[in-house]
């Protein structure tokens, strides 16, 4: 289990301009203006959440796992991490984090990977890729499936083994754990509240998350 120093926020819920509950297994797509702050709360603990972000005015310039990892020189993200795009544009900075560890390697669960990892009985189970596709279909004038790139997994850990494979670990998020992002530029946020019941990323029993936004 990997943990870093916690950083608490001074923002109060009653001052938020936006509030949303994302049910277990559902998604959310919403713009964040430069200077606004987004908080994501793991309401019941150990609930993985798949996260992507895009330059709001140029959707083709999306979050880059490679650029972000190279810039910060570590695989896990936490307070102080800046999420950057393929062109190096800074989109979001983590300004508060009480979970302290979010992984960048595991990607989104999908039908194909589920059947390989867990068996063909998972063929009809909903996945994060399904949720991503459903949400971007609501913005089909600007987004399509080629815009789904390797994502961040919030409130989740994954261990790289010596043989090159990966192992999902139990999350370290407690009920009420949160991570807070400040928008450094106008950004589109895409979230899948993971429906995964086959590995520990969502405690084998997905639960809701909460979203709050504060104005600049």
N, C-alpha and C positions, 0 to 999 in steps of 0.2 A: 504494500500500500504506500502511495506517494502522497505526501502532504507538504504544503508550503505555508507561509505565514498568512493568517487571515487578515483581510482589510474590510472594515465595516463602513457602511454608508451613513451619512448624516441626513439623507433625504427621508421625508415623512410621507407615508401613504396618502394622507389627507390632502397633500399638495399635488398629487399626480394629476395629469390632465387626461390620462387614458388608463383604463383597467380592463383586463380580459382574462378569463379562465380558459385554458386550452384543455379540453377533456382528454382522458387517456386515449392514445392512438389517433388523435386528430392533429390538424396543422394550423398554421397561421402565417400570413404574408402581409406585411405592412411597411410603409415608408417611415423612415426616421430622419428628421431634418437635422442639418448640421447644428451642433450645440445641444441637442436633446439627449436625454439619458434614458436608457432602457434597462429595466431590472427584470430578470427571470427568476422566479421562485420555485424551488422544488418543494411543493406543499407537504408531501408525506414522506419524502426521503427516498434515496436510491432509485430515482427515476431518470433514466437517460433521455437526452433531448438532442436531436440532430439539428444543426444550425448552419445556415449559409447566409452570405451577404453579398450585395452587388452595388456597384456605382449606380445610383438611382437614375442618372441621366445618360448612362452608357452601360446598359445591362450586360453587354459582352465583356466588360471588364469586371470580373467576378473575384471573390475571395480566392486566394491562392495558398494552399497548404505549404507548398514548397517555398514560396517567397517569405511567408510568415515564419516558418521554421528556420530558414537560413538567417533571417534578420535577427531573431531572438536567440538563436543557437540552442534551442531545446525543443523537445517533442511535445511537452505538455504546456498548456497556456494557463495563465493566472494573472493576478494584478500587475499592471504595467505592460502586458502584452498588447501590441498594436496589430490588428488584423489588416493585411494589405492585399491588394489585388495583383493580378498578373503583371500590370504595368508598374507596380510599386506604389500605387496610390493608397494613402492611409484612409481607411474607412472607419474603424472603431478602435477604441482603447478600453481595456478592462480597467475600471477605476475603483471597483470594490468587488470582493469575492470572499465568501465565507465557506465555500467548499474547498477552494485552493488548487484544484487539479482537474483539468479537462483535456481530453486526448484528441490528437489530430490525425491518427493513423487508421482507425478502424473502418471509416466510411459508413455509409448508410446500409442498413439491412435491406435486402432485396430478395425477390422470389428465387433467383438463381442461386445466390449464396446460401439462402436458408435450406434449399433442398440438398445442396452439397454437404453442408455442415450437420444438418439435423434429420434429413430424410425426406422422402417424397410426400409424406403425410402433411408436410408444411406447405404444400403447393398453393393452397387457397388461403393461406393466412395473410392478413394485411401486413405491409411492410412500410418502412420510412420512404423508400423510393416511390411507392404508390401514393403516399400522402404528398410528397413533393410534386409529383406529376399532377395530382388533382389541384393543388394550390396554384401552380404556374399556368394551368389551363384557364384559370380565371383572369389571367393577364396574357392571353395568347397573342395579343398584338405586339408584345415586347419580349416574351420569354417562350422557350420551347425546351424539349428534353435535352438538347445538347448543352444547355446552361446548367445542368445538374453535374456538379464537379465534386471532387473529394471534400467532405465537410468536416466541421468540428463536432465532436460528441461531448456535449456539456454534461456534467455530473457523471462522467463515465471514465473508466480506466481500462487500459489494455496493455498487456505485457508482451514484449517482443522476446521470443524464445531463441535459444542458440541455433536451432535448425532453420531459423528464418520465419517460422510460423508465429501466429499471434494467439494469445489466450485472453478472453474477457475476464475481468475481475469484478468482484463485488464493488459497488460504488461506495464512496466515502461521504456522500451528502446525507445530512440529517434532515428531518422535517423542518422546513423553513429556511434551509440553505438557499443562498441566492448568489447570482453573479450580475454585475452591473456594467453596462457598456456606455461610453460617451461617443456620440457621432462626431467624427472629425470632418466628415463631408456628408452630403445628402446620400442616404443609404437605403436600399431595400432589404428588409429582413425576411428570411424564409425559415420556418421552423416546422419540424415534425416531432411531436411528442411521442416518443418511440412506443409502438405496439408490441415490441418483442417480448415473447414469453418463453423463449428457448435458451436464453443466457442471462447472466446476472445484471445486465446493464439497466434493466427496469425491475429488478427484484422478482422476476418471473410473474409479476402482477402489476401491469402498468397503472399509473395514477395521474391525476391532473397536475398541471403546472399553472402558475399565475404570471401575468405580464403587467408591468406598470411602465408608464412613460411620463417623464417630467420635462417641461419646456426649458429652453435655454435661459 
